[in-house]
């Protein structure tokens, strides 16, 4: 049986991994079946919802780093996805707070040796962060760079001219030398980058996990429940996610104004509003939105390096809702 071409698309929080995968799905040959395994730090499953209905099979592993517990959560999700989709290509999107070495070890162990063909690990970078010690000193960030075969500067439409040489200078000091680099915007990766072979000489660090880091199941609502909320923490970050039922609609101007002023490292949301269904995406306080066709419910996820006043934030959501 032909091995499944497999790629890991990694990068730190808010760098644009999901957008990049959406762009790659647009390049999928018509005669091929693609599948995507998504791992989120939060519990609510927003990335999986964004990727659905885009011509690929999707499986989510929420609520932590999927490589934990000897890779068991990842293997369960991977096995289910492979058996259901029987894909020609598999794309894996780890959480931005995950360590990719353990994922690589799982994909190349004896269980998958004759099934998966690990191609390039592609790491996305926001060049604006390459002079920020908070990123450069972060173990996860450095692991993601070290295992990469291809490193791509994304969100370059928001960069200054001075930040391009910063990216090039940063990469010049990386060993082993990367097989390819790129400078893109809106996640528009070159499809040929997928087919480099993974360099097994890449270096990374091992890591330890507390119980709170372990993946869990996706949030669901009980019958008649208006919304539910769940918190998570690990790797020096905190998250809180809300899932609202299908009847809940939010006042668009009120919610947009609140999201704009919210001070958090990361915000992701798919929300039914009075103006239609919208995806909200905020990185370090910079908010962007785009219209979606539909959504079965509303989901909001906030991630920050310090625990926020989740009860107060929840009150704002309730006040903005129209039932």
N, C-alpha and C positions, 0 to 999 in steps of 0.2 A: 504494500500500500504506500502511496506517495505521502511523504511527510508533510505536515501542515507548516507552512511558512509562518513564523511567529515573530512579532515585534513588541518591544516594551516602549511605550511613549511616556516618559517621565519628566519631572521638573517640579520646582517648588510651588508653594501655594499661589494660586492666581496667575500662573504664567501663561495659561491658555491651552492646556492639554486637551480638554474636551472640544474646544473650537478646532484645534488641529486635527483631531480624529474625525470630526464632522467634515472637514475639508478633504481628508483622505478618502472618506467614504464616497465622495463625489467622483473620485477617480477610479473606483472599483470597476474592473472589467465586467461586462454584462454576464459573462458565462461563469463567473466565480461567485462563491458563497463566502462572505466574510462574517466573522464573529468578534465581539468585543467583551472582554472581562474588565469590569470597572470596580475599583476599590476606593471608597471615600472614607475620610476621617470621621465625618459626621454620620448620623444615623438615618437620615430622611430619604436619601437616594435621589438627589437632584440630577446628578450627571447622567445616570441611567435614563431618567425621564427625558432629558434633552436629546439623548442619542437615539431613543426609540423612534420608530417610523422613519428611519433613514437608510433602509436597505440592508440592515445587518441584524444578526441575532445578538441580543444583549443579556448579560448575566451580571448581577451586582453582588459584591461582598462589602457590606457597609460596616461602619463603626469601629475602625481600627486598621492596623497594618495586616494585610491578608497573608503575609508570609509567616505569621506566628504559629505557635503550637506545631512545630516541625512541618509547617506548610499545609496543615490539614484543611483550614478553611478555604485556602486557595485551590487545593487539589479537588475538594468537593465541588466547588463552583466550576472549575476547569473541566472536570469529568462530565458534569451535567451539560455544560455548554457544548463540548465536543460531540457527545452522544446525540444531542438534539440537532445541532446545526450541521455537523460533518463538514466543517469549513475548509476552504482552500487557504485562507489566511486568518490568523488570529492576532488581534491587537489587544494589548494589555495596558490599562491605564491605572497605575498604582496611585494611592493617595500622595499628595504633595509632601506629606510628612513621613513617608515611608522610606525604608532602606532597600534599594533594589537588589543588593547582592543575594539575599536569601530567595528572592523571586527567581533570579537566574539559576541558583542552585537547584530549586525545585523543577524548573523547566528542563534542566539538563541531567536530572538524575535518572536512574535505571528505569523508572516507571514510564518515562516519556522519551527515552532515548530513540526508540524506533517509531515514535509518533510525531514528535515536534522537531522542526528545523529552526533553531533560534537564529534569526537574522539580526539586523542592527538594533541596538538599544539607542533610541533617539531621546536626547535630553534637551528640553526647551529652557531658555534663559531669558530673563528680562534684563537687558544691558544696563538699565538705569539702577540696578541693584549691585553692580559690580564694584562700587566703591563704598558699599555699606557693610560694616563689620558684622552686623546682625545676620547677614546672609553668608558672607565669606568665612565666618567662624562657625557656622552651623554644620554639625556633623552630617545631617541628612543632605543638605545642599552639596557638600563636598563628595559624598558618596554617589550622588546622582551624576555629578560631573565625571568622577573617576571611572565609572563603569560604561560611560557613553562611547559608542562608536561614531555617532554623529551628534554634534552640538549645534543647536540652532538658536540664534537670537530672534526672539519673537517680539511683537508689539513695537517694532521699529518705527512705525508711523508716529509714535509718541516720543521718540528719542531725539536728542540733539546731535549735531555733527560730531561733537566731541566724544560722544559715547560709542561710536563705531570703533575708533582705535583702542578704546578701553576694552572692548570685547576681544579684539584681535590680540592685544597685549596679554590679556588674561589667559587666552587659549595657548599662547606661545609657551607658557610655562607648564602646560599639562603633559604628563606622561602616563601611559603611552600616547603618542601623537594620534589625534583623531583622524578617522578615515575620510570624514567630510565635515565641513562647517557651512552654515548658511545664515543669511540676513533677510528675514521675512517679516511680513505684517499679516494680521488677521489669521494666523495659523496656517498659512498656505505653504505647506511642506511640499518638497519635490518628491513625487512618487518613487523615483529611482533610489532615493535614500533608504527605502525599506529593504532593499535587496543586498546591502552589504552584509557579509558574514560577521557574526559577533566575534570580537577579539577576546579570547579567553584569558589573555594576559592582563585584562583590566583589573584594577585594584579597588577594593572597598573594605569597609570596616564591619565587623559583626556588631550586634547590638542586643541589649537586654530589654525585656518588656515587663511591665507590671500587668496585673489582671485587667486594669482599665484600658489597656492598649489593644486587647484582643477583639477581633471582629465579632459582630453579633448579627441578629436578623433585622431585616428592614422593619421600620415602624409601620403599624397598621392601626386602624380605628375600630373600636368596638361599635356594635350596632347602636345608632342613636347618639353617638359621641360627636360633639361639635369639633373638637380638636384634641390632639395629644402632643406631649412635649417630652424630649429626652436629651440628657446631657452626656457629654463624653469628655475625657481628658487623657493626655499622654503626650510624650515627646515635647513637653514644655508648652503645650497649647490646650485651650479649652474650647469646646463647641456646645452649641445648643440648637436643636432642631425642632420645628413645629410642623405638624401635618394637620391640615384643616379639611373638613369634609366637602363634598362636591357642591353643597348648597351655599357655602360661604363665598361671598363676593366682597372685595375690598374697594373702598373709594380710592381711585387711582391717584388724584393729586395729593391726598393726605399721605398715602403710603409712599409715594415717590419722594415727597418732601422729607419724610422721616428717614427713609433709607439714605437720602443725600446727606443728612446731617449726622448719621450714625458713625461713631468712631470705632472701627473694628478692623482687624487685619483682613478679614475676608467675609463677604456676604454673598450668598447665592440664593435665588428664589425663583420659583415658577408660581405665578399667582393669577387667580381669576379676579379681574378688576372691572370697574364700571366702564372702562374703555376697551375691554377685551382681555385676552390672556397674554401676560407679559413675562419675560425672563428678565430678572434683575441680577446684575453682577457688579460687585464692588470689591476693589483691591486697594487697601490702604486709603480708604475714604473716597476713591474716585469711582463714581457710579456710571454704569452704562446699562441700557435697556434695549430689548428688541421684542417685536410682536411675534407671538406664536399662534398657530392655528387653533389648538385646543389643548385642554388638560383635564384629566379626570378629577383632580383635586388641586389644592394649593399647598406648596411646600416652601419653607424658609429655613435656611441654615446660616448660622453665624459662627465664625471661628476667630479667636483672639489669643494673644500670648498671655493675657491676664483674664481672670474670670470677670464677666460683666454682670450687671444687675438684671439677670434674666427675668425676674418678676416684673420689673418696671418696663422692660422692653415688651414683654407679653401684653401688658396693659395697653400699650400703644397699638399693638396689632388688633386687639379686641375693639378698641375705640374706632379703628379705621374700617372694621368689618361691617357688612350689611347682610343680615340673614333673612 
